[in-house]
Amino acid sequence: MGESKMVHSPLVTYASMLSLLTFCPPIVILLWYTMVHADGSISQTLSYLRQHGLQGFLNIWPMPTAIAWKIIVCYAAFEAALQLFLPGKRVEGPISPAGNRPIYKANGVAAYSVTLITYLSLWWFGIFNPSVVYDHLGEIFSALIFGSFVFCIFLYIKGHVAPSSTDSGSCGNLIIDFYWGMELYPRIGKNFDIKVFTNCRFGMMSWGVLPLTYCIKQYEENGRVADSMLVNTILMLVYVTKFFWWEDGYWNTMDIAHDRAGFYICWGCLVWVPSVYTSPGMYLVNHPVNLGVQLAIYILVAGILCIYINYDCDRQRQEFRRTNGKCLVWGKAPSKIQASYTTATGETKTSLLLTSGWWGLSRHFHYVPEILAAFFWTVPALFNHFLPYFYVVFLTILLFDRAKRDDDRCRSKYGKYWKLYCEKVPYRIVPGIY
Ligand code: NDP
């Protein structure tokens, strides 16, 4: 088993893990509690906590119940079966640091369509009411918090005793191995890719399923769905549809091609995505704001435009790489840098860096429309409370940190070529500003 390079210092890992473990589970529960039981008002929750102290906090923490486990297990098993058995074209992932090329089955759109159609049909034919999911949301999040932690222990043990490929290995520190992961492409058997399951089919899929759940809950409560809820749900569904449409492109991004399957990424996808990413919709369930047709359409169009631009940035980069630079970017031959680097096995390879189109505006311009899209699906909640904006704020911090992490990684991978890229495209995210 190859020694993995220590990507983060022990101190950063300990601090990061400690803060994630200490703050994230309570944030998930407090977010849910405030949205569902405290009118979305942080000050109401704070005054409750001031009054009742730690015991009060423990009282609002729901214990995982049998029904919560049942919902999670049925959903996970259904998604795993779709991932394994639905047909899809064979797709090759990017060459890994150890020189492997993972093979995937691209059946994301099929899995997404089957999931949504099945879920809506269960409701329509009176077999299962999605309101049940909303009514047990706290217990479900609580079960996910504990269950995902155990799952990450399984990943750690598997990485030690039965790694799926040579893209694995220990850095010699248990905590770092657990937190940042042991394996880049862990699989069960030859075909069941664990990261595709955790990131795409469990996490991202829940981002399609839960907004629908919130819509249905509001409909069941009020007999109608407010236009704010519709705008929020449509934008999130357009975003998630775009994601599955482009899922094989996602397999080329940092999450899959660079970050190992550890607590950081898997816990995030299994717990944080279902709870925090969908939270603006959770807020709207019992805050049915009426925007009026005109405002609703403006917000919808602005949101769709941002999602499109974000998609087009990713598409442009991937098309450019796929055709080896032999494509048109904004109607012209692309400007590029030919960057060589050395792999872990000592081989010299070349990558092309695009320096025109969206990628000539700034080095991570695609994060701008990503953040704006999140703003547009939140703004139907208007400005009575801060809490619906929690995801937008979190995303902005995440992406600014991610841009820095990616720049650091690329600088050490490409050396002088990355320096040249930074000279040609000086801004990191916001052209002219940062
Ligand atoms: P990218 O898809 O931007 O991938 C970054 C990689 O692309 C770099 O590591 C480098 O890899 C390569 N690269 C960098 N610059 C260039 C260039 N000029 N030309 C060609 N290749 C280049 O990263 P992300 O994974 O961050 O983003 C993917 C999508 O996911 C985006 O749409 C983003 O908005 C979204 N996202 C959403 C998040 C959310 O929580 N909502 C979180 C993170 C991302 P190499 O080693 O191959 O050169």
Residues whose N, C-alpha, C, O or C-beta is under 5 A from the ligand:
A	BS01	NDP	T253 M254 D255 N310 D314 R317 S351 L352 L353 L354 W359 R363 H366 Y367 E370 D406
